[in-house]
Structures are given as C-alpha cells and as structure tokens.
Amino acid sequence: MIAPRVRFAPSPTGYLHIGGARTALFNWLFARRHGGTFVLRIEDTDRERSTQAAVAAILEGMRWLGLDWDEGPGVGGPHGPYFQTERLDVYRAQADRLIAQGKAYACTCTREELDVLRKQAEARKVQFRYPGTCRNRAYDPAQRHVIRLIVPEAGATSFDDLVKGTITTPHDTLQDEVILRGDGMPLYNFGAVVDDVTMEINLVARGDDHVNNTARQILIYQALGYPVPAFAHLPMILGADKTRLSKRHGATNLMSYREMGFLPGALVNYLVRLGWSHGDQEIFTMQELIEHFDWKQVGATAGIFNPDKLLWVNHQWLRALSDDDLARGAVPYFAAAGLPAADDQKLRLIVRQLRERAKSFVEIVQQARYFYAPIQLDEKARQKQLTAEARPFLQAVRDGVAGMDTMELAALERLFAEVAARAGVGLGKVAQPVRVALTGGTASPGIHDVVQILGKSETLARLDAGLALIP
C-alpha cells in the first residue's frame, strides 16, 4: 500500500465543530496506522468571515485532541499549517496554464447580466446553467473578469467512494465552473484541487456535504492533467431528532467539551464510534484506534449524537485514571469555580470517593463543593433531618470526634456504629442528620470518608452549626 497523504482543511470562520473534529480524526488515524502524512490546511480565502481567533480555536482544538500534523511552511507551529491566502500565486499560475491550454477562459459577464439569465431560467422552470457566453471571446486580462473552467456538456463523471460506493454525476447538471475570482481568490473547488495536487494528497476524506463538489473537482484534476485521488465522504452527525446537529442537541463547539469537564481521549473515543465500529468494543485507547481504524468499518448512514452516551464514555475514562491524574485534572475546574482545591492528598481522597459517581470534572467539582466552601443547606433536608429526634445522635458523634486524636476510618466506623447501637436505631438514622450537617444535603460519599476528608476541626464546626439549627 502506498503511504497515505491526507489532509484536514477547515475554514477559519468560527469554532472547530465536532463534526469537523471527527473528520480530522478519521484522517489522522488513517495516516498514523499506515505510516502516512497528515496535512493541516487553513482555507482562509473568505476574507470577510475568516478571523485569526478562529484559526487559533482550530489549532487549540486539534492540539487538545492530540491530533498533530506533519507538514507545512512553519507558520503557526513546527509544521505549518498551510494557509491558502499565502498561496495565491500558485492558484493564479495554474489558472493561467489552463487558459493557455484552452481548458479555461475569462468570463466578463456582469452580475446583472447573469441575474437576468437566472430569472429567465426560473421563469421556464429549469435549472440555470451558464450558457458559455464568453467561451470563444479573446482574453483581455485588463478587462474585469473571472476565470471559468470548460466543463463537458455530454457524458458523466463517476467515482468510487470508500464509504458510499459508486457515485455518478451527469455533466448536463453542471456548468462552466468559476475557478478564480477577479481579485485572484480561488473558488473552493479550484483552491482545494490545486492544494491537493501540489501537496500530493492521495485520499480526500471529508464530510458528505461535499459529495456534490466531487465531480466538479475531478474535472479540474483531469483538466490539470493530474491523477485523481481516492475519496471518502463521511455521513453527517445528526441530533436525536434526525436533523443536522445544532446547539439545541448539545454543544457543537469542540472546546465547549473541555469546559464541561470532558477528557480529550474520551471525546476522541466517542467521535470515532460515531460512524465507525470494531466489533462490539466501545472503549478504545488512542493506540487501539490507530491499530484498528479502517475505512471498511465506517458506516454510510448518519451518526446520531447522544449526550448521555458521551457522558458514559467519559465516565469510563475518568474511572480508569489514577488518583494522581484524576486530582491533577480536576484542579483547573475547581479554580474556575473559585474553590481553593490544590493538587494534594485531600483532593486525592475526594476524587477517589467520587470517581464512581461523577461523569465529568465539572460534576466532580459540583459534588465536592462542600469540602472547600461553606455548605449550601437544602431546606427540605434540614427540616427532615435536623430535628429534635436527631439532636442526641449529632451530639454523640460530635463528642466522639472531639475525643479523637486522628481521623482513622476504622475508628470513625466504630463511633457511628456505637452511637446507633446505644440508641437502638439503624446506622442511617445517625448518618443522615450528620451528613446534612456536614454537606448540606442527603447525598455524599460514605459518611466516614466525609468526616475524614473534612478533618477534625471543620467537622466539629459544622456539627456545632447543625446543632444550633435544631429548635
């Protein structure tokens, strides 16, 4: 097999969409599996909408996912990426060559003239196709013009898509394609082909919203006299209602998932499985994905984005982390919430207790808030648990903790058991009012672990405050 040369070519007009991230990921995995080259190219010819902030967001998203690129002129990193606006002379030279060979021509038709033709086609209820008005006119570069490729009027163009199978486009549905604007900017199809030719891309894998562009691009390859690459068009990612994925289905901005506390490896894992499978396996390391990825296992139907499944995948990844890595990863999220958590033993004890409960770093912070801030007392829990009946249990636990030199779990377990036994009640009758006093609510890790993590002085202070609330 020839080593693949693949590319990801986003337009910097906004954030990196998770659909784009999946496209980049599939290309990257294929290149890494077969010892190929992964090229990152920024298609920034839409000067009105392209921004440096969007470029930065794309690069940040790629790096967060761990998708490194291999080649480029050295701008923005050790290997690129390429920027189309830095290659305008390349497009101009290729367009001039096509004109010289009689395969393209200058079109001087004005927008007003074309609008008249479109309205006439609309009145006849037929699809507008540029009629080739300027095909045989002499080329005057001084006259305002665009460059059009001559497209055959008869026949059809076919290609075998690695995902969708054979796709055929009749030429009578096409028209002479504008390839270069008057300002020298390439149109999408021409710029993409020239770049793919000069960068020696031999597989173009992208979203299936580009299927309709492919026949046009193949005609450009043929006009330039270059071999046509293989194509793989990935089905769209849809929401649960089978419509195009949008914010109402969940965040579409890749970096929003970092803010929500997802691990990059978990998001990679989920996005790959959203259109690709390897038996019944659900959880993959990056190395496993590299070893197994193949276009034959990419489905031809749209993937349905399921936020709950993504949370489940993230939970599996969080559970697999060591206490050290889990604590270290959680620190920035505590800081973002204004909580003074440090990468220390206390935080390791907390995450050890929450790893089975919390599905994201943000959930860890939410569930651990009371360890670092004054409790937010749930009023229903207070009314139910901090009662006169519970006062002797709280007092007995308070006195027992006060008499301890160290907060050993075994000693704490004995204390709670003895208080419950002396009162002739179940352990829950003792633990729940203590839990409400210490955490503000009725859900937490084991009460002995909560006391140990809070420590003696904080436990006593909160129990005193709880006792003071009892009428």
Disulfide bonds with the S-S distance in Angstrom:
none
